[in-house]
């Protein structure tokens, strides 16, 4: 077994999520008590998905062109396909 290249001191220096102690657990409050407004909020009814997840193979240059437009590239592909089949 190889030795790690970092020490516990290294981990402690960069950790923003330290392990809880018994004192931390003793002082913890239930979510509903700590955040009553959030605990009382209700999510809306689940909506039926409007799209179906699938896998297709595309030419790299086609995919690169759509991704070059930034976020929303999958929706742009959907729009282009809808137009190509006469739905858009």
PyMOL Python script that loads the backbone (N, CA, C, O; Angstrom):
from pymol import cmd

cmd.read_pdbstr("""\
ATOM      1  N   UNK A   1       0.847  -1.181   0.000  1.00  0.00           N
ATOM      2  CA  UNK A   1       0.000   0.000   0.000  1.00  0.00           C
ATOM      3  C   UNK A   1       0.888   1.237   0.000  1.00  0.00           C
ATOM      4  O   UNK A   1       1.839   1.326   0.776  1.00  0.00           O
ATOM      5  N   UNK A   2       0.577   2.185  -0.867  1.00  0.00           N
ATOM      6  CA  UNK A   2       1.371   3.410  -0.929  1.00  0.00           C
ATOM      7  C   UNK A   2       0.871   4.402   0.103  1.00  0.00           C
ATOM      8  O   UNK A   2      -0.320   4.471   0.406  1.00  0.00           O
ATOM      9  N   UNK A   3       1.797   5.155   0.626  1.00  0.00           N
ATOM     10  CA  UNK A   3       1.465   6.172   1.623  1.00  0.00           C
ATOM     11  C   UNK A   3       0.845   7.381   0.920  1.00  0.00           C
ATOM     12  O   UNK A   3       1.267   7.740  -0.179  1.00  0.00           O
ATOM     13  N   UNK A   4      -0.161   8.015   1.551  1.00  0.00           N
ATOM     14  CA  UNK A   4      -0.737   9.213   0.927  1.00  0.00           C
ATOM     15  C   UNK A   4       0.308  10.314   0.822  1.00  0.00           C
ATOM     16  O   UNK A   4       1.234  10.386   1.630  1.00  0.00           O
ATOM     17  N   UNK A   5       0.149  11.168  -0.180  1.00  0.00           N
ATOM     18  CA  UNK A   5       1.092  12.259  -0.397  1.00  0.00           C
ATOM     19  C   UNK A   5       0.683  13.512   0.369  1.00  0.00           C
ATOM     20  O   UNK A   5       1.216  14.594   0.123  1.00  0.00           O
ATOM     21  N   UNK A   6      -0.238  13.370   1.274  1.00  0.00           N
ATOM     22  CA  UNK A   6      -0.697  14.497   2.064  1.00  0.00           C
ATOM     23  C   UNK A   6      -0.839  14.034   3.515  1.00  0.00           C
ATOM     24  O   UNK A   6      -0.989  12.845   3.798  1.00  0.00           O
ATOM     25  N   UNK A   7      -0.788  14.988   4.402  1.00  0.00           N
ATOM     26  CA  UNK A   7      -0.895  14.683   5.831  1.00  0.00           C
ATOM     27  C   UNK A   7      -2.258  15.119   6.342  1.00  0.00           C
ATOM     28  O   UNK A   7      -3.002  15.801   5.637  1.00  0.00           O
ATOM     29  N   UNK A   8      -2.578  14.735   7.541  1.00  0.00           N
ATOM     30  CA  UNK A   8      -3.819  15.189   8.164  1.00  0.00           C
ATOM     31  C   UNK A   8      -3.805  16.709   8.308  1.00  0.00           C
ATOM     32  O   UNK A   8      -4.844  17.355   8.179  1.00  0.00           O
ATOM     33  N   UNK A   9      -2.640  17.274   8.574  1.00  0.00           N
ATOM     34  CA  UNK A   9      -2.520  18.734   8.683  1.00  0.00           C
ATOM     35  C   UNK A   9      -2.871  19.387   7.346  1.00  0.00           C
ATOM     36  O   UNK A   9      -3.501  20.445   7.317  1.00  0.00           O
ATOM     37  N   UNK A  10      -2.461  18.751   6.228  1.00  0.00           N
ATOM     38  CA  UNK A  10      -2.825  19.272   4.910  1.00  0.00           C
ATOM     39  C   UNK A  10      -4.338  19.275   4.743  1.00  0.00           C
ATOM     40  O   UNK A  10      -4.918  20.262   4.290  1.00  0.00           O
ATOM     41  N   UNK A  11      -4.973  18.170   5.109  1.00  0.00           N
ATOM     42  CA  UNK A  11      -6.431  18.078   4.986  1.00  0.00           C
ATOM     43  C   UNK A  11      -7.133  19.107   5.855  1.00  0.00           C
ATOM     44  O   UNK A  11      -8.092  19.750   5.429  1.00  0.00           O
ATOM     45  N   UNK A  12      -6.642  19.255   7.082  1.00  0.00           N
ATOM     46  CA  UNK A  12      -7.250  20.228   7.995  1.00  0.00           C
ATOM     47  C   UNK A  12      -7.128  21.646   7.458  1.00  0.00           C
ATOM     48  O   UNK A  12      -8.023  22.467   7.655  1.00  0.00           O
ATOM     49  N   UNK A  13      -6.030  21.935   6.783  1.00  0.00           N
ATOM     50  CA  UNK A  13      -5.794  23.285   6.276  1.00  0.00           C
ATOM     51  C   UNK A  13      -6.737  23.652   5.140  1.00  0.00           C
ATOM     52  O   UNK A  13      -7.050  24.828   4.958  1.00  0.00           O
ATOM     53  N   UNK A  14      -7.193  22.676   4.378  1.00  0.00           N
ATOM     54  CA  UNK A  14      -8.045  22.979   3.230  1.00  0.00           C
ATOM     55  C   UNK A  14      -9.493  22.550   3.423  1.00  0.00           C
ATOM     56  O   UNK A  14     -10.321  22.786   2.543  1.00  0.00           O
ATOM     57  N   UNK A  15      -9.813  21.940   4.527  1.00  0.00           N
ATOM     58  CA  UNK A  15     -11.156  21.419   4.741  1.00  0.00           C
ATOM     59  C   UNK A  15     -12.123  22.522   5.137  1.00  0.00           C
ATOM     60  O   UNK A  15     -11.866  23.282   6.071  1.00  0.00           O
ATOM     61  N   UNK A  16     -13.237  22.603   4.420  1.00  0.00           N
ATOM     62  CA  UNK A  16     -14.289  23.523   4.818  1.00  0.00           C
ATOM     63  C   UNK A  16     -15.480  22.740   5.358  1.00  0.00           C
ATOM     64  O   UNK A  16     -16.558  23.297   5.562  1.00  0.00           O
ATOM     65  N   UNK A  17     -15.278  21.460   5.585  1.00  0.00           N
ATOM     66  CA  UNK A  17     -16.323  20.595   6.107  1.00  0.00           C
ATOM     67  C   UNK A  17     -15.712  19.637   7.128  1.00  0.00           C
ATOM     68  O   UNK A  17     -15.616  18.434   6.885  1.00  0.00           O
ATOM     69  N   UNK A  18     -15.298  20.187   8.278  1.00  0.00           N
ATOM     70  CA  UNK A  18     -14.627  19.333   9.262  1.00  0.00           C
ATOM     71  C   UNK A  18     -15.578  18.289   9.853  1.00  0.00           C
ATOM     72  O   UNK A  18     -16.796  18.470   9.883  1.00  0.00           O
ATOM     73  N   UNK A  19     -14.991  17.216  10.309  1.00  0.00           N
ATOM     74  CA  UNK A  19     -15.776  16.157  10.931  1.00  0.00           C
ATOM     75  C   UNK A  19     -16.424  16.679  12.207  1.00  0.00           C
ATOM     76  O   UNK A  19     -15.797  17.402  12.981  1.00  0.00           O
ATOM     77  N   UNK A  20     -17.690  16.307  12.420  1.00  0.00           N
ATOM     78  CA  UNK A  20     -18.407  16.766  13.602  1.00  0.00           C
ATOM     79  C   UNK A  20     -17.902  16.065  14.850  1.00  0.00           C
ATOM     80  O   UNK A  20     -17.537  14.890  14.831  1.00  0.00           O
ATOM     81  N   UNK A  21     -17.896  16.828  15.935  1.00  0.00           N
ATOM     82  CA  UNK A  21     -17.534  16.270  17.242  1.00  0.00           C
ATOM     83  C   UNK A  21     -18.819  15.965  18.002  1.00  0.00           C
ATOM     84  O   UNK A  21     -19.912  16.320  17.562  1.00  0.00           O
ATOM     85  N   UNK A  22     -18.675  15.304  19.147  1.00  0.00           N
ATOM     86  CA  UNK A  22     -19.838  15.024  19.990  1.00  0.00           C
ATOM     87  C   UNK A  22     -20.508  16.329  20.416  1.00  0.00           C
ATOM     88  O   UNK A  22     -21.733  16.390  20.518  1.00  0.00           O
ATOM     89  N   UNK A  23     -19.718  17.368  20.664  1.00  0.00           N
ATOM     90  CA  UNK A  23     -20.273  18.670  21.052  1.00  0.00           C
ATOM     91  C   UNK A  23     -21.088  19.276  19.902  1.00  0.00           C
ATOM     92  O   UNK A  23     -22.134  19.880  20.139  1.00  0.00           O
ATOM     93  N   UNK A  24     -20.618  19.118  18.664  1.00  0.00           N
ATOM     94  CA  UNK A  24     -21.361  19.618  17.513  1.00  0.00           C
ATOM     95  C   UNK A  24     -22.723  18.940  17.421  1.00  0.00           C
ATOM     96  O   UNK A  24     -23.735  19.601  17.191  1.00  0.00           O
ATOM     97  N   UNK A  25     -22.749  17.617  17.599  1.00  0.00           N
ATOM     98  CA  UNK A  25     -24.012  16.888  17.545  1.00  0.00           C
ATOM     99  C   UNK A  25     -24.937  17.303  18.680  1.00  0.00           C
ATOM    100  O   UNK A  25     -26.149  17.403  18.486  1.00  0.00           O
ATOM    101  N   UNK A  26     -24.381  17.545  19.858  1.00  0.00           N
ATOM    102  CA  UNK A  26     -25.199  17.937  21.011  1.00  0.00           C
ATOM    103  C   UNK A  26     -25.862  19.293  20.788  1.00  0.00           C
ATOM    104  O   UNK A  26     -26.963  19.531  21.286  1.00  0.00           O
ATOM    105  N   UNK A  27     -25.209  20.179  20.051  1.00  0.00           N
ATOM    106  CA  UNK A  27     -25.751  21.519  19.802  1.00  0.00           C
ATOM    107  C   UNK A  27     -26.624  21.596  18.554  1.00  0.00           C
ATOM    108  O   UNK A  27     -27.258  22.623  18.312  1.00  0.00           O
ATOM    109  N   UNK A  28     -26.668  20.538  17.766  1.00  0.00           N
ATOM    110  CA  UNK A  28     -27.422  20.560  16.510  1.00  0.00           C
ATOM    111  C   UNK A  28     -28.919  20.673  16.766  1.00  0.00           C
ATOM    112  O   UNK A  28     -29.432  20.164  17.763  1.00  0.00           O
ATOM    113  N   UNK A  29     -29.608  21.346  15.854  1.00  0.00           N
ATOM    114  CA  UNK A  29     -31.056  21.510  15.927  1.00  0.00           C
ATOM    115  C   UNK A  29     -31.699  20.828  14.730  1.00  0.00           C
ATOM    116  O   UNK A  29     -31.084  20.746  13.666  1.00  0.00           O
ATOM    117  N   UNK A  30     -32.915  20.341  14.880  1.00  0.00           N
ATOM    118  CA  UNK A  30     -33.616  19.770  13.728  1.00  0.00           C
ATOM    119  C   UNK A  30     -33.832  20.849  12.662  1.00  0.00           C
ATOM    120  O   UNK A  30     -33.943  22.034  12.977  1.00  0.00           O
ATOM    121  N   UNK A  31     -33.890  20.426  11.412  1.00  0.00           N
ATOM    122  CA  UNK A  31     -34.063  21.360  10.299  1.00  0.00           C
ATOM    123  C   UNK A  31     -35.260  22.271  10.516  1.00  0.00           C
ATOM    124  O   UNK A  31     -35.159  23.482  10.323  1.00  0.00           O
ATOM    125  N   UNK A  32     -36.395  21.702  10.915  1.00  0.00           N
ATOM    126  CA  UNK A  32     -37.624  22.493  11.083  1.00  0.00           C
ATOM    127  C   UNK A  32     -37.466  23.559  12.156  1.00  0.00           C
ATOM    128  O   UNK A  32     -38.111  24.605  12.089  1.00  0.00           O
ATOM    129  N   UNK A  33     -36.624  23.307  13.132  1.00  0.00           N
ATOM    130  CA  UNK A  33     -36.398  24.296  14.183  1.00  0.00           C
ATOM    131  C   UNK A  33     -35.403  25.365  13.723  1.00  0.00           C
ATOM    132  O   UNK A  33     -35.561  26.542  14.048  1.00  0.00           O
ATOM    133  N   UNK A  34     -34.399  24.963  12.981  1.00  0.00           N
ATOM    134  CA  UNK A  34     -33.379  25.901  12.517  1.00  0.00           C
ATOM    135  C   UNK A  34     -33.885  26.781  11.375  1.00  0.00           C
ATOM    136  O   UNK A  34     -33.510  27.950  11.279  1.00  0.00           O
ATOM    137  N   UNK A  35     -34.741  26.221  10.505  1.00  0.00           N
ATOM    138  CA  UNK A  35     -35.247  26.946   9.342  1.00  0.00           C
ATOM    139  C   UNK A  35     -36.756  26.743   9.213  1.00  0.00           C
ATOM    140  O   UNK A  35     -37.204  26.068   8.287  1.00  0.00           O
ATOM    141  N   UNK A  36     -37.544  27.312  10.119  1.00  0.00           N
ATOM    142  CA  UNK A  36     -38.988  27.046  10.106  1.00  0.00           C
ATOM    143  C   UNK A  36     -39.689  27.471   8.815  1.00  0.00           C
ATOM    144  O   UNK A  36     -40.618  26.797   8.371  1.00  0.00           O
ATOM    145  N   UNK A  37     -39.253  28.593   8.200  1.00  0.00           N
ATOM    146  CA  UNK A  37     -39.914  29.046   6.979  1.00  0.00           C
ATOM    147  C   UNK A  37     -39.713  28.040   5.846  1.00  0.00           C
ATOM    148  O   UNK A  37     -40.640  27.736   5.097  1.00  0.00           O
ATOM    149  N   UNK A  38     -38.500  27.538   5.738  1.00  0.00           N
ATOM    150  CA  UNK A  38     -38.213  26.566   4.692  1.00  0.00           C
ATOM    151  C   UNK A  38     -38.923  25.243   4.956  1.00  0.00           C
ATOM    152  O   UNK A  38     -39.401  24.590   4.029  1.00  0.00           O
ATOM    153  N   UNK A  39     -38.988  24.859   6.209  1.00  0.00           N
ATOM    154  CA  UNK A  39     -39.613  23.583   6.553  1.00  0.00           C
ATOM    155  C   UNK A  39     -41.105  23.596   6.244  1.00  0.00           C
ATOM    156  O   UNK A  39     -41.685  22.552   5.944  1.00  0.00           O
ATOM    157  N   UNK A  40     -41.734  24.774   6.315  1.00  0.00           N
ATOM    158  CA  UNK A  40     -43.171  24.860   6.064  1.00  0.00           C
ATOM    159  C   UNK A  40     -43.504  25.039   4.586  1.00  0.00           C
ATOM    160  O   UNK A  40     -44.643  24.827   4.170  1.00  0.00           O
ATOM    161  N   UNK A  41     -42.516  25.426   3.804  1.00  0.00           N
ATOM    162  CA  UNK A  41     -42.804  25.631   2.380  1.00  0.00           C
ATOM    163  C   UNK A  41     -43.040  24.275   1.713  1.00  0.00           C
ATOM    164  O   UNK A  41     -42.404  23.275   2.048  1.00  0.00           O
ATOM    165  N   UNK A  42     -43.938  24.275   0.797  1.00  0.00           N
ATOM    166  CA  UNK A  42     -44.300  23.046   0.085  1.00  0.00           C
ATOM    167  C   UNK A  42     -43.888  23.177  -1.369  1.00  0.00           C
ATOM    168  O   UNK A  42     -44.001  24.249  -1.964  1.00  0.00           O
ATOM    169  N   UNK A  43     -43.418  22.101  -1.923  1.00  0.00           N
ATOM    170  CA  UNK A  43     -43.130  22.077  -3.355  1.00  0.00           C
ATOM    171  C   UNK A  43     -44.437  21.944  -4.102  1.00  0.00           C
ATOM    172  O   UNK A  43     -45.408  21.382  -3.596  1.00  0.00           O
ATOM    173  N   UNK A  44     -44.446  22.464  -5.299  1.00  0.00           N
ATOM    174  CA  UNK A  44     -45.622  22.341  -6.142  1.00  0.00           C
ATOM    175  C   UNK A  44     -45.799  20.918  -6.623  1.00  0.00           C
ATOM    176  O   UNK A  44     -44.930  20.072  -6.412  1.00  0.00           O
ATOM    177  N   UNK A  45     -46.913  20.653  -7.265  1.00  0.00           N
ATOM    178  CA  UNK A  45     -47.145  19.303  -7.771  1.00  0.00           C
ATOM    179  C   UNK A  45     -46.099  18.943  -8.826  1.00  0.00           C
ATOM    180  O   UNK A  45     -45.641  19.794  -9.589  1.00  0.00           O
ATOM    181  N   UNK A  46     -45.742  17.686  -8.845  1.00  0.00           N
ATOM    182  CA  UNK A  46     -44.767  17.227  -9.835  1.00  0.00           C
ATOM    183  C   UNK A  46     -45.364  17.347 -11.228  1.00  0.00           C
ATOM    184  O   UNK A  46     -46.491  16.921 -11.481  1.00  0.00           O
ATOM    185  N   UNK A  47     -44.592  17.928 -12.114  1.00  0.00           N
ATOM    186  CA  UNK A  47     -45.059  18.052 -13.492  1.00  0.00           C
ATOM    187  C   UNK A  47     -44.598  16.842 -14.292  1.00  0.00           C
ATOM    188  O   UNK A  47     -43.543  16.262 -14.038  1.00  0.00           O
ATOM    189  N   UNK A  48     -45.402  16.496 -15.236  1.00  0.00           N
ATOM    190  CA  UNK A  48     -45.063  15.404 -16.129  1.00  0.00           C
ATOM    191  C   UNK A  48     -43.904  15.855 -17.020  1.00  0.00           C
ATOM    192  O   UNK A  48     -43.947  16.956 -17.569  1.00  0.00           O
ATOM    193  N   UNK A  49     -42.872  15.026 -17.172  1.00  0.00           N
ATOM    194  CA  UNK A  49     -41.774  15.433 -18.045  1.00  0.00           C
ATOM    195  C   UNK A  49     -42.272  15.715 -19.457  1.00  0.00           C
ATOM    196  O   UNK A  49     -43.103  14.981 -19.991  1.00  0.00           O
ATOM    197  N   UNK A  50     -41.753  16.788 -20.057  1.00  0.00           N
ATOM    198  CA  UNK A  50     -42.182  17.142 -21.403  1.00  0.00           C
ATOM    199  C   UNK A  50     -41.237  16.578 -22.456  1.00  0.00           C
ATOM    200  O   UNK A  50     -41.537  16.627 -23.649  1.00  0.00           O
ATOM    201  N   UNK A  51     -40.103  16.046 -22.024  1.00  0.00           N
ATOM    202  CA  UNK A  51     -39.135  15.474 -22.955  1.00  0.00           C
ATOM    203  C   UNK A  51     -38.724  14.093 -22.458  1.00  0.00           C
ATOM    204  O   UNK A  51     -38.897  13.753 -21.288  1.00  0.00           O
ATOM    205  N   UNK A  52     -38.182  13.318 -23.370  1.00  0.00           N
ATOM    206  CA  UNK A  52     -37.751  11.959 -23.069  1.00  0.00           C
ATOM    207  C   UNK A  52     -36.232  11.907 -23.139  1.00  0.00           C
ATOM    208  O   UNK A  52     -35.637  12.399 -24.097  1.00  0.00           O
ATOM    209  N   UNK A  53     -35.611  11.322 -22.140  1.00  0.00           N
ATOM    210  CA  UNK A  53     -34.159  11.157 -22.154  1.00  0.00           C
ATOM    211  C   UNK A  53     -33.787  10.025 -23.102  1.00  0.00           C
ATOM    212  O   UNK A  53     -34.384   8.949 -23.071  1.00  0.00           O
ATOM    213  N   UNK A  54     -32.797  10.284 -23.943  1.00  0.00           N
ATOM    214  CA  UNK A  54     -32.346   9.274 -24.897  1.00  0.00           C
ATOM    215  C   UNK A  54     -30.866   9.490 -25.194  1.00  0.00           C
ATOM    216  O   UNK A  54     -30.266  10.457 -24.723  1.00  0.00           O
ATOM    217  N   UNK A  55     -30.296   8.605 -25.958  1.00  0.00           N
ATOM    218  CA  UNK A  55     -28.909   8.742 -26.367  1.00  0.00           C
ATOM    219  C   UNK A  55     -28.851   8.672 -27.881  1.00  0.00           C
ATOM    220  O   UNK A  55     -29.425   7.768 -28.489  1.00  0.00           O
ATOM    221  N   UNK A  56     -28.157   9.628 -28.493  1.00  0.00           N
ATOM    222  CA  UNK A  56     -27.943   9.582 -29.938  1.00  0.00           C
ATOM    223  C   UNK A  56     -26.469   9.867 -30.204  1.00  0.00           C
ATOM    224  O   UNK A  56     -25.780  10.461 -29.374  1.00  0.00           O
ATOM    225  N   UNK A  57     -26.006   9.445 -31.349  1.00  0.00           N
ATOM    226  CA  UNK A  57     -24.626   9.711 -31.750  1.00  0.00           C
ATOM    227  C   UNK A  57     -24.653  10.829 -32.789  1.00  0.00           C
ATOM    228  O   UNK A  57     -25.388  10.769 -33.774  1.00  0.00           O
ATOM    229  N   UNK A  58     -23.832  11.850 -32.542  1.00  0.00           N
ATOM    230  CA  UNK A  58     -23.748  12.991 -33.457  1.00  0.00           C
ATOM    231  C   UNK A  58     -22.310  13.145 -33.931  1.00  0.00           C
ATOM    232  O   UNK A  58     -21.371  12.737 -33.247  1.00  0.00           O
ATOM    233  N   UNK A  59     -22.153  13.726 -35.084  1.00  0.00           N
ATOM    234  CA  UNK A  59     -20.809  14.023 -35.586  1.00  0.00           C
ATOM    235  C   UNK A  59     -20.154  15.039 -34.654  1.00  0.00           C
ATOM    236  O   UNK A  59     -20.812  15.967 -34.185  1.00  0.00           O
ATOM    237  N   UNK A  60     -18.861  14.867 -34.386  1.00  0.00           N
ATOM    238  CA  UNK A  60     -18.181  15.792 -33.464  1.00  0.00           C
ATOM    239  C   UNK A  60     -18.306  17.257 -33.882  1.00  0.00           C
ATOM    240  O   UNK A  60     -18.475  18.130 -33.031  1.00  0.00           O
ATOM    241  N   UNK A  61     -18.225  17.532 -35.188  1.00  0.00           N
ATOM    242  CA  UNK A  61     -18.309  18.925 -35.617  1.00  0.00           C
ATOM    243  C   UNK A  61     -19.700  19.508 -35.394  1.00  0.00           C
ATOM    244  O   UNK A  61     -19.835  20.695 -35.099  1.00  0.00           O
ATOM    245  N   UNK A  62     -20.729  18.684 -35.531  1.00  0.00           N
ATOM    246  CA  UNK A  62     -22.103  19.146 -35.271  1.00  0.00           C
ATOM    247  C   UNK A  62     -22.258  19.450 -33.788  1.00  0.00           C
ATOM    248  O   UNK A  62     -22.783  20.499 -33.415  1.00  0.00           O
ATOM    249  N   UNK A  63     -21.804  18.540 -32.951  1.00  0.00           N
ATOM    250  CA  UNK A  63     -21.910  18.745 -31.509  1.00  0.00           C
ATOM    251  C   UNK A  63     -21.104  19.970 -31.075  1.00  0.00           C
ATOM    252  O   UNK A  63     -21.571  20.771 -30.265  1.00  0.00           O
ATOM    253  N   UNK A  64     -19.899  20.110 -31.616  1.00  0.00           N
ATOM    254  CA  UNK A  64     -19.075  21.275 -31.273  1.00  0.00           C
ATOM    255  C   UNK A  64     -19.774  22.580 -31.636  1.00  0.00           C
ATOM    256  O   UNK A  64     -19.705  23.551 -30.883  1.00  0.00           O
ATOM    257  N   UNK A  65     -20.451  22.610 -32.791  1.00  0.00           N
ATOM    258  CA  UNK A  65     -21.136  23.821 -33.234  1.00  0.00           C
ATOM    259  C   UNK A  65     -22.253  24.189 -32.254  1.00  0.00           C
ATOM    260  O   UNK A  65     -22.400  25.357 -31.893  1.00  0.00           O
ATOM    261  N   UNK A  66     -23.042  23.197 -31.822  1.00  0.00           N
ATOM    262  CA  UNK A  66     -24.126  23.490 -30.874  1.00  0.00           C
ATOM    263  C   UNK A  66     -23.571  23.888 -29.506  1.00  0.00           C
ATOM    264  O   UNK A  66     -24.072  24.827 -28.886  1.00  0.00           O
ATOM    265  N   UNK A  67     -22.544  23.185 -29.033  1.00  0.00           N
ATOM    266  CA  UNK A  67     -21.972  23.505 -27.722  1.00  0.00           C
ATOM    267  C   UNK A  67     -21.285  24.860 -27.711  1.00  0.00           C
ATOM    268  O   UNK A  67     -21.201  25.504 -26.665  1.00  0.00           O
ATOM    269  N   UNK A  68     -20.791  25.304 -28.870  1.00  0.00           N
ATOM    270  CA  UNK A  68     -20.117  26.603 -28.953  1.00  0.00           C
ATOM    271  C   UNK A  68     -21.065  27.737 -28.591  1.00  0.00           C
ATOM    272  O   UNK A  68     -20.618  28.813 -28.195  1.00  0.00           O
ATOM    273  N   UNK A  69     -22.363  27.510 -28.722  1.00  0.00           N
ATOM    274  CA  UNK A  69     -23.353  28.526 -28.374  1.00  0.00           C
ATOM    275  C   UNK A  69     -23.591  28.652 -26.880  1.00  0.00           C
ATOM    276  O   UNK A  69     -24.377  29.496 -26.449  1.00  0.00           O
ATOM    277  N   UNK A  70     -22.923  27.824 -26.083  1.00  0.00           N
ATOM    278  CA  UNK A  70     -23.048  27.903 -24.626  1.00  0.00           C
ATOM    279  C   UNK A  70     -24.195  27.069 -24.096  1.00  0.00           C
ATOM    280  O   UNK A  70     -24.710  26.191 -24.789  1.00  0.00           O
ATOM    281  N   UNK A  71     -24.596  27.348 -22.854  1.00  0.00           N
ATOM    282  CA  UNK A  71     -25.671  26.583 -22.222  1.00  0.00           C
ATOM    283  C   UNK A  71     -26.944  26.599 -23.073  1.00  0.00           C
ATOM    284  O   UNK A  71     -27.240  27.581 -23.753  1.00  0.00           O
ATOM    285  N   UNK A  72     -27.676  25.511 -23.022  1.00  0.00           N
ATOM    286  CA  UNK A  72     -28.898  25.385 -23.798  1.00  0.00           C
ATOM    287  C   UNK A  72     -28.686  24.658 -25.110  1.00  0.00           C
ATOM    288  O   UNK A  72     -29.586  24.605 -25.948  1.00  0.00           O
ATOM    289  N   UNK A  73     -27.489  24.091 -25.295  1.00  0.00           N
ATOM    290  CA  UNK A  73     -27.188  23.439 -26.575  1.00  0.00           C
ATOM    291  C   UNK A  73     -28.108  22.256 -26.850  1.00  0.00           C
ATOM    292  O   UNK A  73     -28.439  21.991 -28.005  1.00  0.00           O
ATOM    293  N   UNK A  74     -28.526  21.538 -25.803  1.00  0.00           N
ATOM    294  CA  UNK A  74     -29.422  20.405 -26.026  1.00  0.00           C
ATOM    295  C   UNK A  74     -30.788  20.880 -26.524  1.00  0.00           C
ATOM    296  O   UNK A  74     -31.390  20.255 -27.397  1.00  0.00           O
ATOM    297  N   UNK A  75     -31.264  21.981 -25.965  1.00  0.00           N
ATOM    298  CA  UNK A  75     -32.537  22.540 -26.424  1.00  0.00           C
ATOM    299  C   UNK A  75     -32.429  23.038 -27.857  1.00  0.00           C
ATOM    300  O   UNK A  75     -33.378  22.913 -28.631  1.00  0.00           O
ATOM    301  N   UNK A  76     -31.272  23.606 -28.219  1.00  0.00           N
ATOM    302  CA  UNK A  76     -31.083  24.060 -29.595  1.00  0.00           C
ATOM    303  C   UNK A  76     -31.073  22.879 -30.568  1.00  0.00           C
ATOM    304  O   UNK A  76     -31.590  22.983 -31.680  1.00  0.00           O
ATOM    305  N   UNK A  77     -30.483  21.754 -30.145  1.00  0.00           N
ATOM    306  CA  UNK A  77     -30.523  20.556 -30.994  1.00  0.00           C
ATOM    307  C   UNK A  77     -31.972  20.101 -31.146  1.00  0.00           C
ATOM    308  O   UNK A  77     -32.397  19.748 -32.246  1.00  0.00           O
ATOM    309  N   UNK A  78     -32.731  20.106 -30.052  1.00  0.00           N
ATOM    310  CA  UNK A  78     -34.139  19.712 -30.103  1.00  0.00           C
ATOM    311  C   UNK A  78     -34.908  20.622 -31.060  1.00  0.00           C
ATOM    312  O   UNK A  78     -35.704  20.149 -31.871  1.00  0.00           O
ATOM    313  N   UNK A  79     -34.666  21.921 -30.961  1.00  0.00           N
ATOM    314  CA  UNK A  79     -35.343  22.881 -31.856  1.00  0.00           C
ATOM    315  C   UNK A  79     -35.010  22.591 -33.323  1.00  0.00           C
ATOM    316  O   UNK A  79     -35.891  22.589 -34.182  1.00  0.00           O
ATOM    317  N   UNK A  80     -33.715  22.344 -33.594  1.00  0.00           N
ATOM    318  CA  UNK A  80     -33.311  22.078 -34.975  1.00  0.00           C
ATOM    319  C   UNK A  80     -33.947  20.796 -35.494  1.00  0.00           C
ATOM    320  O   UNK A  80     -34.378  20.746 -36.646  1.00  0.00           O
ATOM    321  N   UNK A  81     -34.013  19.770 -34.673  1.00  0.00           N
ATOM    322  CA  UNK A  81     -34.634  18.516 -35.092  1.00  0.00           C
ATOM    323  C   UNK A  81     -36.141  18.694 -35.301  1.00  0.00           C
ATOM    324  O   UNK A  81     -36.702  18.127 -36.238  1.00  0.00           O
ATOM    325  N   UNK A  82     -36.791  19.465 -34.448  1.00  0.00           N
ATOM    326  CA  UNK A  82     -38.228  19.712 -34.611  1.00  0.00           C
ATOM    327  C   UNK A  82     -38.492  20.413 -35.944  1.00  0.00           C
ATOM    328  O   UNK A  82     -39.439  20.068 -36.651  1.00  0.00           O
ATOM    329  N   UNK A  83     -37.651  21.404 -36.289  1.00  0.00           N
ATOM    330  CA  UNK A  83     -37.809  22.088 -37.576  1.00  0.00           C
ATOM    331  C   UNK A  83     -37.562  21.127 -38.726  1.00  0.00           C
ATOM    332  O   UNK A  83     -38.268  21.163 -39.734  1.00  0.00           O
ATOM    333  N   UNK A  84     -36.553  20.260 -38.576  1.00  0.00           N
ATOM    334  CA  UNK A  84     -36.203  19.335 -39.663  1.00  0.00           C
ATOM    335  C   UNK A  84     -37.323  18.339 -39.965  1.00  0.00           C
ATOM    336  O   UNK A  84     -37.465  17.892 -41.104  1.00  0.00           O
ATOM    337  N   UNK A  85     -38.120  17.988 -38.949  1.00  0.00           N
ATOM    338  CA  UNK A  85     -39.208  17.031 -39.183  1.00  0.00           C
ATOM    339  C   UNK A  85     -40.560  17.717 -39.320  1.00  0.00           C
ATOM    340  O   UNK A  85     -41.597  17.056 -39.364  1.00  0.00           O
ATOM    341  N   UNK A  86     -40.544  19.047 -39.389  1.00  0.00           N
ATOM    342  CA  UNK A  86     -41.784  19.796 -39.631  1.00  0.00           C
ATOM    343  C   UNK A  86     -42.628  20.046 -38.405  1.00  0.00           C
ATOM    344  O   UNK A  86     -43.837  20.249 -38.522  1.00  0.00           O
ATOM    345  N   UNK A  87     -42.026  20.036 -37.231  1.00  0.00           N
ATOM    346  CA  UNK A  87     -42.791  20.288 -36.000  1.00  0.00           C
ATOM    347  C   UNK A  87     -42.521  21.678 -35.418  1.00  0.00           C
ATOM    348  O   UNK A  87     -43.133  22.054 -34.418  1.00  0.00           O
ATOM    349  N   UNK A  88     -41.638  22.423 -36.013  1.00  0.00           N
ATOM    350  CA  UNK A  88     -41.284  23.692 -35.408  1.00  0.00           C
ATOM    351  C   UNK A  88     -41.336  24.844 -36.268  1.00  0.00           C
ATOM    352  O   UNK A  88     -41.050  25.957 -35.827  1.00  0.00           O
TER     353      UNK A  88
END
""", "prot")
cmd.dss("prot")
cmd.show_as("cartoon", "prot")
cmd.util.cbc("prot")
cmd.orient("prot")
